[in-house]
Structures are given as C-alpha cells and as structure tokens.
C-alpha cells in the first residue's frame, strides 16, 4: 500500500494535514449524496404542500398536474398517486442519507447500494413515470462512477467482523438465543391457555381471534425486548473502549471514525436482528388459527427492525457523546422514553382537546389536525403497529387510503402509519450516526 492510499485520522485532517486522493474522492462522493438528500427533502416538502393544497381545494384541478409530475404511469386515483409520489421521494431521502454514511465508512454494501438506488429509480422513472427519480439518479450515478474506480477502498467492516466473531464463538450467544426462544414459546403457550377458554362459545371466528392474540402477544413481547436491549447494546459500544483504555489504541490504526462507528452499530444490531429472525416461526404459528395475513407478518418485522435500528443509534450517539457507559445508558433510555412515549402521548392528548374544540370549523384546520395525529401516531412504535394492523383489518389498506373530512366532505389521502414511522425513524437514525461521527471527531481534536 502506497503512502497516498493510507487513511488518515479525522483529527489530522482537521489539523490541516494533506489528504490523499482516495480520501478526497470519498469525501466528494459523500458530499454529493448529502446534497442529493437535501434536494430530495426540499422536493418532498414542496410536493407535500401542493398535495395538501389540492386536497383542500385551495388550488383547483391541481391533482391531475401533480399526478403527471410525480407518478404519471400508475393506474390509480390522482390523490393516491400524489401521496405515493411524496412517499417515494421521502424513501429516496432516507436511502441517500444511509448511503452517504456507508460511503464515508467505506462499507462494501454502499458500493453496490448506490447502483441499486440508481437502478431502482430508473425503473420507477421508466415504468411508473416517477420523474422526481432524476433527483436521486443523478447523485447516485455520479457517486457510483466516482467510487467504482477505487473498489479496493471498500470492504467488510473490520470492527463488525471482529466483534461478531468474538460474540458468536462462545456459548453465551447461543445460550441467550435459546433462553429467548424458550421464554417466547412459554409466553405464547400461556397466552393460548389463557385466551382459548374465553373464545369457546364465540362461534366460528374464535380460531381467528386466537391467532390474532397470539401474533400480537409475540410481537408485543419482541417490541418490549427491543426497547430494553437495543439502547443497552450500543450505549457502551464506544464508552467501553474508553473505560478499558483501548480506544487510543484503536485510533492508532488505519480505521477511520465513520468505519469505527458503523462497525460498532452493525455488530450490535446484527445480533438483535438474529433474535427477530429466530422468532418468525413463532409468529407464523398464528397462521394455523387464521386471522393473520402474510402482510401483517412482514409489516411486524419491518416495524421491529426499524425500531431496533433507531433505538440502537440513540444509544450509539450517547456512547460517543458521553465518557461513561452508565451516563450513556441513562441518557439513552431517557431520550427513548421521552421521545417515543411521553412526548407523543402528551401531544396526542393536547391534539384531541384541540380537535374537539375547533376540529370541524374548516377543512384546512381539520386536515391539519388529521395529519398531525397521523404524525404523532407514527412517532411511537406501539401505536404505529396497532394502527397499522387495525387499518389492515378494517380497510384492507397496506399503503394509502382516502379519508373524508367531516367539515365539507372533501377526500384527503392518508398513509398507513408504518410508512411514516419507517421514514422518520430511518432519517433520525442516519442523522444520529452522523452526529456521533462528528462528536467523536470533535473529541479527537480537543484531545
């Protein structure tokens, strides 16, 4: 390896040290992805405002124009096409931010990810008429061309590989997995024995009710597990290195700060995702009774996985921002409790009071309150999961659906809560990872 290929620490870069061509190339690629995400976010905001104006009839005959600009090739209603277009732009924002972090960390999956994003948007542009795809295709293709000339810069994260190998070589990981599955199985059996006697006289729908209760019980137990262990797995990821006096040793290697942070996050989340995957057969037992569809199984896994990623990044951020594991753990759990539970509940109660007072005075106010309620529902994983299941059962809607305002009978498009939940939590996770990297760089400069 020649001298220009060596990776310098960010503290040296901040101090004015010259950087290699490889480092400059990766920095430009990450910057392009970042500005692409900003452009898509601005485009999503503009499209959302126009869709609201069209739904509230502030601008007549706007929905057909939005449909032609966003999703001209989708055979569906104009309002649903506009809502789907806004969602796809928001997904591009999330993916561009994730790829930005991956390029900074030189992750192997980021190398193929930029081309996959460009290909997916190209297909959406050609088949669905999704013209905003150009705002994602341009930065993705530019980044792909830039980084593909230096494939050797990307590799499987060494921190993730080291910690995963160390965790899975011992007996502890398999013992924890066995105990976890045993407890989940016992909890499911207890639910079955408790609930079955109460449904014996309810008719032919009893089996479906049993299946739904078993499914919700297992998913609820997994969600509770994630809330407790995800921040704990990552809150000590960086502070433990400082406490064991191994952090300075790691910083003397060629490992960059983004690679170190992403590796710690990947190693912690990989084991959590293993626990979630291992419990899927238990969730599938509900199919024997009925009352649960394959869509519910997939959506439950998506919500659980996104929750694990988001809460894991919360712990990782405080692990980078604080010197002690105990302090990082306390702040992580406090942030999760306030941000995901207390604040949404308090704001929902206030919103309900406002809705009962002025909710139907005008269509603009009513629509704003409806969307504010949807946003608050999407901030909490429990309410997002329950609302998604209820919507799927009552309206068979997995994506978008139409809601009629009581004030004037106007129809506005609404999205299933899991969609906004996934977008919000993934964007928040990416921002927290970026802040964690920035915080570590500041600490290295100060040191």
N, C-alpha and C positions, 0 to 999 in steps of 0.2 A: 504494500500500500504506500503510495507516494505521499509526500507532505501535503499537497493541496487536497487530498481526499480525507484527511483527518478531520474528525468532528471536534470543534472547539466548544468549550462550555459557554453558556449564555453570559455568564459573568465576564468572561474575557471579551466577548463580542460587545457587551455594553461598555466595557472599559476602552473601546476603540481599537481593539486588535483587528487586523485584517482578516477577512473571511475567505474561505475557499470558493471556487466556482460552484461546487456542489451545494454548499450552504446557501449561496446567493440564489441559485436556481430553485431550490426548495422553498426559500423564503418568498420568492416571487410567485411561485405556484400557490402557496398558501394564501398570499395576499389576493390573488385573483379569485380564488374560491370564496374568500371572505367578502369581497366586494360583490361577487355574484349573489351571495346570500342576502346582502343588503339590498341589492337591486330587486331581487325577487320578493323580499319583505315589503318594499315600497309598492311593488306591483300588486301584491296581495291586498295591502291596505286600500289602495285605490279601487281595485275590483270589488272589495267588500263594501266600500262606501257607495259605489254605483249600484250594487245589487240591493242594498238597503233602500236607496232612493227609488229604485224601480219597484221594489216590493210595496213600498208605502205610497206609490203613485205620485211621488214628488216630481218625477220626470216621466211623462207619458211615453209609452212604446219603447222603453229602454231595454227590456228583457231580450227582445229579438236581436238587438245590436250586441248586447253582452254575449249572447249565445254564439253569434257569428264570430266574435273576437276571442272567445275562450274555448268553446267546445262545439264547433260547427258540425262535426260529423257524428254526434251522439244522438240517436233517435229517442229523445225524451223531452219532457216539458222544458220550456225556456228557463223557468226559475230553478228547476233541478239542475239543468246544465250549467247555469251560472254558479250555483253553490258548489257543484263538483269541480268546476274550474278553479274557484278560490281554494278549495281543499288541495288540489294538485299543486298549486303554487306554494302553499304552505308546506307540503311534503318536500318540495324541492328546496325550500329554505332549510329545513331540518337536515336533509341529506348533504347539502353543500357545506353546512357547518361541521357535520360529522367528518366529512372527507377532508376538510381543512385541518382538523385536529389530527386525522390519520396521516396526512402528508407531512405535517410538522414532526410527528413522531416516527416517520419513516416506516409505517406499518405496511406489511405486504398486502393486506386486504384493500388498502387505499389505492394501490396501483391499478388493480382491476376495478375498483369501485368507481373511479372517475369515468372509465369507459362504459361501465354498466349503466351509470346515470345518463351519459350521453346517448347510449343506445335506446334506453327506455323512453327518454324524452323524444328521440327521433321517431320511434314507433308511435308514440302518442300524437306527435305532430302529423304524421302521415295517415294514421288510421282514424284518429278522433278529431282532427282539426284543432289540436291544442296549441295555438300559436304562442302562448307565453312560454312554451318549452324552449324557445330560442334563448330566453334569458338564462336558462340552465345549460343548454347545449354549448353555447359559446365558451363560458369559463371552464366547463368540464373538458371539452376538446382541447382547448389551449393548455390546460394543466396536463392532460394526458400526453400530448405531444412533448411538452416540456420535460416531464419526469420519465417518459419512456426511453429517453436517450441515456438514462443512467439507472438501469434496472437494479444494479448491484447496491444502490443506496437503500433499497427496501428489503426487509427481512422480517421473519417472525420475531416478535418482541422477546428479547433475552430475559428480561425480568419476569415476564409472564411464564415463560417456559421453565425457568429455574424454580419459581415458587409452586407452580402446578406439579412439577415432578417431585419436589420435596413433600408436598401435601399428599399426593396420591401414592407415594411409595410406602408410607406407613399404614398401620392398621386403623388409625384414628378416623381417617376419612370414610372408610368403608363401614366402620362401626357407627359413626354418626348417620350415615345413609341408611343403614339397617334399622337403627332405632327410630329414625324419622319415618320410614315407611311402616314400621310396626305400629307406631303411635297413630299415624294417619289411618291405618287399617282398623285399629281398635276404635278410633273415633267414628269411622264410618259404620262399623258394626253396632256401636252404641246408638247412633242416630237411627239405624234401621230398626233395632229392637224397641226404641222409644217411640218412634213415629208410626210404625206399622199398626199397632193396636188401635190407634185413633182413626185409621182410614179403612177399617174392615167393613164399615157399613155405609161408605160413601158412594158405592156403585162402581162402574167400570173405570172411572177416572182415577181410582185410588192408586193404581200402579204408577201412572204418570206423575202423580203428586209425590210418591215415594222417591222416584228417580230424580225429580227436581230438588227435593230436600237434600238427598244425598250429594248431589252435584254441588249445590250451593254451600253445603256444610264443608266439603273438602276444599273448595275454592276459598271460602272464608278462612279456614284454618291456614291455608298456604299464604294468604294475604297477611294474616296476623304474624305468621312466621317471618315474612319478608320485612315487615315494618320493624320487627325487633332485631333481626340479624344483619340486614343489609347495611345499615349505618355502622354496626359494630365491626363488620368485616373490613371496612375501609377507613374507619376513624383512626385506627392505629397503623395504617399502611405506611405512612411517612414518619409519623412521630416515633414509632417503634425503632426505626433506623437511627433516629437521633438519640433516643434513650439508650440504645445498645452501642452507641458510638461507632456505627458502621456507615453512617450517611456520608461523612467526609471521604471515606474510602471509596464509596461508590462514585462520588463526584470526581475522583481522580481518573476514572475510566473514560472511554470514548462515548459513554452513554449520554445522550442529550436529555435535557429536562423534560420535554414532551414525551420521549420514549419511556423515561422512568415513571412518569405519572400515569400514562396509558397502560404500561405494563402492570403496575400495581392494581389499577382498576380492573383490567382484564382478568388477572389471576383471582381476584375476589369474586367477580361476577360469574366467572366460569363455573365455580362450584355451586353457586346459588342456582344458576340455570340448570345444572345437573340435577339438583333436587327437584326443580319444577318438572323437568322431563321425566324423572322417575315416578312422579305422582300422576302422570297422564293415564296410565292403565287403571288407577283407582277412580279417576274421574269418569273413565269410559264404562265403568260398571253401571252407571246410571242408564246407559243405553239398553240394558237388559229389562229395565222397568218402563222405559219410554219417558216422554215428557221433556226430553233434552235433545236438541239437534246438534249436528256437527258444527254449525256456525257458533253455537254457544261455547263449545269446547275450544275452538280456535280463538274466539274473542277473549275467553277467560285467560288463555295462555298469553295472548298479546298484552292484556292489562297487567298480568302478574309480571311478565318480563320487563315491560316499560317501568313499572313501579320499582322493581329491583334495580334497574339501571339508574333511575332518578335518585332514589334514596342512597344508592352506593356513591353517586357523585357528590351528594351532600356531605357524607362522611369523609370523602376524599378531600373536598375543599377545606373543611375544618382541620383535617390532618395536616394539610400544607400550611394553613394559616396560624396554627397554634403550636406551642412547643411540647405539650404533654398529651398523652393518649387520653387521660381522664378528662381533661378540659375539652378535647376534640369530641369525645363521646357525648359529654353533657350538652355541648352546643349543637351537635348534630341532632340528637333526639329532641332538643328544644325547638330547633328550626323545623323539623318534621312535624312535631305536634302542633306548632302554631300555624305553619304554612299550609299543611294539608288537612288539618282537622278543625282547630279552634277558629281560625280566621274565616274559612268558608262557611262554617256553621253560624258564626255571628253575623256575617254579611248576608247570609240567606234569611235569617230571622228579620233583619232590618229591611231586606228587599221585599219580603212578604208583607210587612207592615206598610211599606210604600205602595205596593201593588194593590192592597185592599183599599187604600185611600184614593189613589189617583190612577190606578192601573187602566181604567177604561175611558178616561176622559178624551183621549185622542189616539189614533192609530200609531203615531210616531212614538208616544210615550209607552204605549202597550208593547209595541215591538221591541223597543229598547229594553224594557223590563224582562221580556221573554228571553232575549239573547243574553242579558246579564245573568238571569237564572241558569241558563244553559252553561255559561262560563263558570259559575260557582259550582255547579254540579260536576263539571269536568275537572275541577281542581282537587277533588277528593277521590281516591281510588275506589272506596267503598260505594259512594253514591254513583260514581261513573259506571261501575259494574252492575249495580242493581238497576239503574235507569236503563242501561243498555239491554239487559235481559227483559225488563218489563216492556220496552219498546219492541223488542223482537217477538215477544209473545202476543202482545195486543195488536200490533200493526204489521208484523212480519217485515219490519224495516231494519235493515242492517247498515244502511248508509244515510240517505236523505229522505225526508218526508215533508209533507205540507201541513202547516198549521193555520187554522182560520182565526183571525182576530175577532174578538167579541165586539169591538168598538164599531167597526164598519164592514165586517165580513171579508176583509182583504185576506189573501192567502200569502204567507211568507214561508220560505224554505228553512227547514231546520235540519241539523245533522245529529246523528246518533252520538251520545256523549263520549263513546270510546275514541272517536276520531279526534275531537278537540283535546281530549285527555292525552292521547299519544303524541300529538303535535306539540302541545305545551310542555309536557314533561321531557320530551327529547330535546327541544330547544333549550330548556332550562338546564338539562344535563350537559349539553355542549358548552353553554356559557360558563357553568361552574368548573368544567375541566379547563377551559381557557383561563379563568381567573385563578385556578390552582397553579397552573404553569406560571402565570405572571407573578403570583405571590412568591413562589419559590425563587424565581429569578431576582426579585427584589431583595429577598433574604440573602441570596448569594452575593449580591452587590454590596449590601450593608456589611456583610461579614468580611 
